[in-house]
Amino acid sequence: VSHEIRTPMTIIREGVSQFLDGILGDVTEEQKSILNISLDAIDRLGRIINDLLDMSKLESGKVELKKELVDIASVASKACRDFGLRAHAKGVQISLTAPEGRVETYADPDKIMQVFTNLIGNALKFTDEGLVDVSVSDFVDFVECSVRDSGRGISNEDLPRVFSKFEQFSRQPGAGEKGTGLGLAISKGIVDLHKGKIWVESKVGHGTKFTFALPKFNETELFREYVTARINQARRAKTYFSVATFELANLEDLKNKLGEVRCGTLLDEMGQLVRDNLRRKTDASLRSVKGVFVMLIGTDKTGATAFAGRIRPFIDDYLTKHGLIGEVKVITRVISYPDDGTTEADLTKILLSN
């Protein structure tokens, strides 16, 4: 149903936008006011539909996480910047507390951004003055993130239902910001998919603090997860599965010369460069500790070698532009199912070997 609603809604929005922009003739100030109200309502309907779709996918198990090595502090920082103007307009101070350097774990960056967006948006919605403080803490086995506000707070009787669907707390009668009551349920679903935990602490009149913790997966566990899923997919389709890798051979030396933060940024940008040049939706790239891995379903070893040959010049151009072409040594490898192995153990062992 949600998919069927999207198409006519898009058409309606385009028509209203054309009127508002004066493309279809002059518009009076009163007409502009009404059209702006209509456009806001259409956009709100779009957000409702997106929430319904996200909730439906989570409940039906159709959400596939695209995990990679993510700097959670960087994701949190971007989320804070995105809400900067909105916070300023309300007179609310938004801040980020995080360790220096990178706070890394394997996670789906888009989904974790969605969690931060839901929690920060929710905090601003019910905070009329004061602050919203976002924090990231790095522990040995997990990363912990929290969003604390000085808003209205949630009563003790409402706390057990915070992560339930269609629940809205701290709502006041009359006009004001409204939502679907799905944001927190979606956030919990995303955190659960990451095998993490999310919880809330609150007191009426003293604000609310949402916290979620994500486990630190090691590289071997992640590759096994990815490779197993794609081998099974290849078996069902009776086709090939290949992996092309682009790894920094002298990473430890680079850390000493450039620093860990710069090396992390280099790997992030390399990963983005590879993602930008993927041609098929079925192809998936994974940023690892020392490089980028690309999973290619339906591609044999010859095809994967050709793919690696097409991508490598983009990486070399990037290194040249940043004055690193002679300093950074990138090794390209290709392995394939079933040519190099028929189980996840076979391929993972080759993938993680030096």
C-alpha positions as CSV (number, residue, x, y, z in Angstrom):
1,V,0.0,0.0,0.0
2,S,2.8,2.4,0.9
3,H,4.5,1.8,-2.4
4,E,1.2,2.5,-4.3
5,I,0.7,5.8,-2.4
6,R,4.2,7.1,-3.3
7,T,3.6,7.6,-7.0
8,P,0.5,9.8,-6.9
9,M,2.0,11.7,-3.9
10,T,5.1,12.5,-6.0
11,I,2.9,13.7,-8.9
12,I,0.8,15.9,-6.5
13,R,4.0,17.4,-5.0
14,E,5.4,18.2,-8.4
15,G,2.2,20.0,-9.4
16,V,2.0,22.0,-6.2
17,S,5.7,22.9,-6.5
18,Q,5.2,24.2,-10.1
19,F,2.4,26.4,-8.9
20,L,4.4,27.7,-6.0
21,D,7.4,28.5,-8.2
22,G,5.3,30.5,-10.6
23,I,6.0,28.2,-13.5
24,L,2.2,28.0,-14.3
25,G,1.5,31.7,-13.8
26,D,1.6,34.4,-11.2
27,V,0.8,33.5,-7.7
28,T,-0.6,35.8,-5.0
29,E,0.8,35.9,-1.5
30,E,-2.3,34.3,-0.1
31,Q,-2.0,31.5,-2.7
32,K,1.7,31.0,-1.8
33,S,0.8,30.7,1.9
34,I,-1.8,27.9,1.1
35,L,0.5,26.2,-1.3
36,N,3.4,26.2,1.3
37,I,1.0,24.6,3.8
38,S,0.1,22.0,1.2
39,L,3.7,21.3,0.4
40,D,4.5,20.8,4.1
41,A,1.6,18.4,4.5
42,I,2.8,16.4,1.4
43,D,6.3,16.2,2.8
44,R,5.0,15.0,6.2
45,L,3.0,12.4,4.4
46,G,6.2,11.3,2.7
47,R,7.9,10.9,6.0
48,I,5.0,8.9,7.3
49,I,5.1,6.5,4.3
50,N,8.9,6.1,4.7
51,D,8.4,5.2,8.4
52,L,5.7,2.7,7.6
53,L,7.9,1.1,4.9
54,D,10.9,0.9,7.3
55,M,8.8,-0.6,10.0
56,S,7.3,-3.1,7.6
57,K,10.7,-4.2,6.3
58,L,12.1,-4.6,9.8
59,E,9.2,-6.7,10.9
60,S,9.3,-8.9,7.8
61,G,13.1,-9.4,8.1
62,K,13.7,-7.8,4.7
63,V,16.3,-5.3,5.9
64,E,19.9,-6.3,4.9
65,L,22.6,-4.5,6.8
66,K,25.5,-3.2,4.7
67,K,28.1,-3.3,7.4
68,E,31.5,-1.8,7.0
69,L,34.2,-0.3,9.3
70,V,32.5,2.9,10.5
71,D,33.8,5.8,12.5
72,I,30.7,6.3,14.8
73,A,32.0,9.6,16.1
74,S,32.0,10.9,12.5
75,V,28.4,9.7,11.9
76,A,27.3,11.4,15.2
77,S,29.1,14.6,14.2
78,K,27.3,14.7,10.8
79,A,24.0,14.1,12.5
80,C,24.6,17.0,14.8
81,R,25.5,19.3,11.9
82,D,22.3,18.3,10.0
83,F,20.2,19.5,13.0
84,G,22.3,22.6,13.6
85,L,19.9,25.1,12.0
86,R,16.8,23.5,13.5
87,A,18.3,23.6,17.0
88,H,19.4,27.3,16.5
89,A,15.9,28.3,15.4
90,K,14.5,26.8,18.6
91,G,17.2,28.4,20.8
92,V,18.5,24.9,21.8
93,Q,22.2,24.2,22.1
94,I,23.3,21.0,20.4
95,S,26.7,19.5,21.3
96,L,28.8,16.5,20.7
97,T,31.1,14.8,23.2
98,A,33.4,12.1,21.7
99,P,37.0,10.9,22.1
100,E,39.8,12.3,20.0
101,G,40.4,10.3,16.9
102,R,38.3,7.6,15.4
103,V,35.7,5.4,17.2
104,E,35.4,2.4,14.9
105,T,33.1,-0.6,14.7
106,Y,31.5,-2.7,11.9
107,A,28.0,-1.3,11.3
108,D,25.7,-0.1,8.5
109,P,26.5,3.7,8.4
110,D,23.2,4.7,6.8
111,K,21.2,2.8,9.4
112,I,23.2,4.1,12.3
113,M,22.7,7.6,10.9
114,Q,19.0,6.9,10.9
115,V,19.1,6.0,14.6
116,F,21.0,9.2,15.4
117,T,18.5,11.2,13.3
118,N,15.5,9.7,15.0
119,L,16.9,10.2,18.5
120,I,18.2,13.8,17.9
121,G,15.0,14.8,16.1
122,N,12.9,13.4,18.9
123,A,15.0,15.2,21.5
124,L,14.6,18.6,19.7
125,K,10.9,18.0,19.2
126,F,10.3,17.9,23.0
127,T,12.9,20.4,24.1
128,D,11.8,24.0,24.1
129,E,15.0,25.4,25.6
130,G,18.3,24.2,27.0
131,L,20.4,21.6,25.3
132,V,20.7,18.4,23.4
133,D,23.9,16.6,24.1
134,V,25.1,13.7,21.9
135,S,28.0,11.6,23.2
136,V,30.0,8.7,21.9
137,S,32.1,6.5,24.2
138,D,34.7,3.8,23.1
139,F,35.0,0.7,25.2
140,V,36.9,-2.5,24.6
141,D,34.0,-4.7,23.3
142,F,31.4,-2.1,22.3
143,V,30.7,1.5,21.3
144,E,28.1,3.4,23.4
145,C,26.2,6.4,22.1
146,S,23.7,8.6,23.9
147,V,21.4,11.5,23.1
148,R,20.5,13.5,26.3
149,D,18.1,16.5,26.3
150,S,16.7,18.9,28.9
151,G,13.2,18.6,27.7
152,R,9.8,17.6,29.2
153,G,10.8,14.1,30.1
154,I,8.7,10.9,30.1
155,S,6.6,9.6,33.0
156,N,7.4,6.3,34.7
157,E,4.2,4.7,33.5
158,D,5.0,5.6,29.9
159,L,8.6,4.4,29.9
160,P,7.9,0.7,29.3
161,R,6.1,1.5,26.1
162,V,8.7,4.0,24.6
163,F,9.9,1.6,21.9
164,S,6.4,0.3,21.0
165,K,4.8,1.2,17.6
166,F,2.6,4.3,17.2
167,E,3.3,5.5,20.7
168,Q,3.7,9.3,21.2
169,F,4.8,10.7,24.5
170,S,5.1,14.3,25.8
171,R,2.6,15.4,23.1
172,Q,0.7,18.6,24.0
173,P,-2.7,19.4,22.6
174,G,-3.0,21.7,19.6
175,A,-0.6,22.6,17.0
176,G,3.0,21.5,17.1
177,E,5.4,18.9,15.7
178,K,3.8,15.5,15.0
179,G,5.2,12.2,14.0
180,T,4.1,8.7,13.3
181,G,5.2,7.2,16.6
182,L,7.4,4.8,14.7
183,G,10.8,6.5,15.0
184,L,11.9,4.9,18.3
185,A,10.5,1.5,17.3
186,I,12.5,1.7,14.0
187,S,15.6,2.8,16.0
188,K,15.3,-0.3,18.3
189,G,14.8,-2.5,15.3
190,I,18.0,-1.2,13.7
191,V,20.0,-1.6,16.9
192,D,18.6,-5.1,17.4
193,L,19.7,-6.0,13.9
194,H,23.3,-5.0,14.9
195,K,23.0,-7.3,17.9
196,G,23.1,-4.2,20.1
197,K,21.0,-2.8,22.9
198,I,19.0,0.5,23.3
199,W,17.5,1.9,26.5
200,V,16.0,5.1,28.0
201,E,16.3,7.0,31.2
202,S,13.9,9.9,31.9
203,K,12.1,11.9,34.5
204,V,9.3,14.3,34.0
205,G,10.6,17.9,33.9
206,H,14.2,16.8,33.9
207,G,14.8,15.6,30.4
208,T,15.4,12.3,28.7
209,K,18.5,10.2,27.8
210,F,18.4,7.5,25.1
211,T,21.5,5.3,24.9
212,F,22.4,2.5,22.5
213,A,25.4,0.2,22.5
214,L,26.9,-1.6,19.4
215,P,29.2,-4.6,19.8
216,K,32.6,-4.4,18.1
217,F,32.6,-7.2,15.5
218,N,36.0,-8.5,14.5
219,E,37.0,-8.7,10.8
220,T,36.8,-12.5,10.7
221,E,33.2,-12.6,12.0
222,L,32.1,-10.0,9.5
223,F,33.7,-11.6,6.5
224,R,32.2,-15.0,7.4
225,E,28.8,-13.3,7.6
226,Y,29.2,-11.6,4.2
227,V,30.8,-14.6,2.4
228,T,28.4,-17.2,3.8
229,A,25.4,-15.2,2.7
230,R,26.8,-14.7,-0.8
231,I,27.9,-18.3,-1.3
232,N,24.4,-19.4,-0.4
233,Q,23.0,-16.9,-2.8
234,A,25.4,-18.1,-5.6
235,R,24.4,-21.7,-4.9
236,R,20.7,-21.0,-5.1
237,A,21.2,-19.2,-8.4
238,K,23.8,-21.7,-9.6
239,T,26.2,-19.0,-10.5
240,Y,29.6,-17.6,-9.5
241,F,30.7,-15.3,-6.6
242,S,33.9,-13.3,-6.6
243,V,35.7,-10.9,-4.3
244,A,38.0,-8.2,-5.5
245,T,40.2,-6.6,-2.8
246,F,42.2,-3.3,-2.7
247,E,44.4,-3.3,0.4
248,L,47.1,-1.1,1.7
249,A,50.2,-3.2,1.9
250,N,52.3,-0.8,4.0
251,L,49.5,0.3,6.4
252,E,51.6,0.2,9.6
253,D,54.3,2.3,8.0
254,L,51.7,4.8,6.8
255,K,50.3,5.1,10.3
256,N,53.7,6.1,11.5
257,K,54.1,8.7,8.7
258,L,50.6,10.0,8.3
259,G,49.0,9.2,11.6
260,E,46.1,6.9,12.3
261,V,43.4,9.5,11.7
262,R,44.8,10.4,8.2
263,C,45.1,6.7,7.4
264,G,41.5,6.1,8.5
265,T,40.3,9.0,6.3
266,L,42.3,7.6,3.4
267,L,40.6,4.2,3.7
268,D,37.2,5.9,4.0
269,E,37.7,7.9,0.8
270,M,39.1,4.9,-1.0
271,G,36.0,3.0,0.0
272,Q,33.7,5.8,-1.2
273,L,35.6,5.9,-4.5
274,V,35.0,2.2,-5.0
275,R,31.3,2.5,-4.1
276,D,30.8,5.4,-6.5
277,N,32.1,3.2,-9.4
278,L,30.0,0.1,-8.8
279,R,27.6,-0.5,-11.7
280,R,25.2,-3.1,-10.3
281,K,22.9,-3.0,-7.3
282,T,23.9,-6.5,-6.4
283,D,27.6,-5.5,-6.0
284,A,28.5,-4.6,-2.4
285,S,31.7,-3.0,-1.1
286,L,33.0,-3.4,2.4
287,R,35.6,-1.1,4.0
288,S,37.9,-3.2,6.2
289,V,40.8,-2.5,8.6
290,K,43.3,-2.3,5.8
291,G,41.4,-1.8,2.5
292,V,38.2,-2.3,0.5
293,F,36.5,-5.6,-0.4
294,V,34.0,-5.8,-3.2
295,M,31.5,-8.7,-3.3
296,L,30.5,-9.6,-6.9
297,I,27.6,-12.0,-7.3
298,G,27.3,-13.7,-10.7
299,T,30.9,-12.8,-11.6
300,D,33.5,-15.4,-12.3
301,K,37.2,-14.9,-11.7
302,T,37.9,-13.5,-15.2
303,G,35.1,-10.9,-14.8
304,A,36.2,-10.0,-11.3
305,T,39.8,-9.5,-12.6
306,A,38.4,-7.2,-15.3
307,F,36.4,-5.3,-12.6
308,A,39.6,-4.8,-10.5
309,G,41.4,-3.6,-13.6
310,R,38.7,-1.0,-14.2
311,I,38.6,0.3,-10.6
312,R,42.4,0.4,-10.0
313,P,43.0,3.5,-12.2
314,F,40.5,5.5,-10.1
315,I,42.4,4.6,-7.0
316,D,45.7,5.6,-8.6
317,D,44.3,8.9,-9.8
318,Y,43.1,9.6,-6.3
319,L,46.5,8.9,-4.8
320,T,48.2,11.0,-7.5
321,K,46.0,14.0,-6.7
322,H,46.8,13.7,-3.0
323,G,50.6,13.3,-3.6
324,L,50.5,9.7,-2.3
325,I,51.0,7.6,-5.4
326,G,54.6,6.6,-4.5
327,E,54.0,6.4,-0.8
328,V,50.9,4.3,-0.6
329,K,51.2,0.7,-1.9
330,V,47.9,-0.8,-2.9
331,I,47.7,-4.6,-3.6
332,T,44.8,-5.9,-5.7
333,R,43.6,-9.5,-5.3
334,V,40.7,-11.5,-6.8
335,I,39.3,-14.8,-5.4
336,S,36.3,-16.7,-6.7
337,Y,33.7,-19.3,-5.7
338,P,33.9,-22.1,-6.6
339,D,37.4,-21.8,-8.3
340,D,39.3,-20.9,-5.1
341,G,37.0,-22.5,-2.5
342,T,33.5,-23.9,-2.0
343,T,32.9,-22.9,1.7
344,E,33.0,-19.7,3.6
345,A,36.0,-21.1,5.6
346,D,38.0,-21.6,2.4
347,L,37.4,-18.1,1.1
348,T,37.6,-16.3,4.4
349,K,41.0,-17.9,5.1
350,I,42.3,-16.6,1.7
351,L,40.7,-13.2,2.2
352,L,42.3,-12.6,5.6
353,S,45.7,-14.1,4.8
354,N,48.6,-11.7,4.3
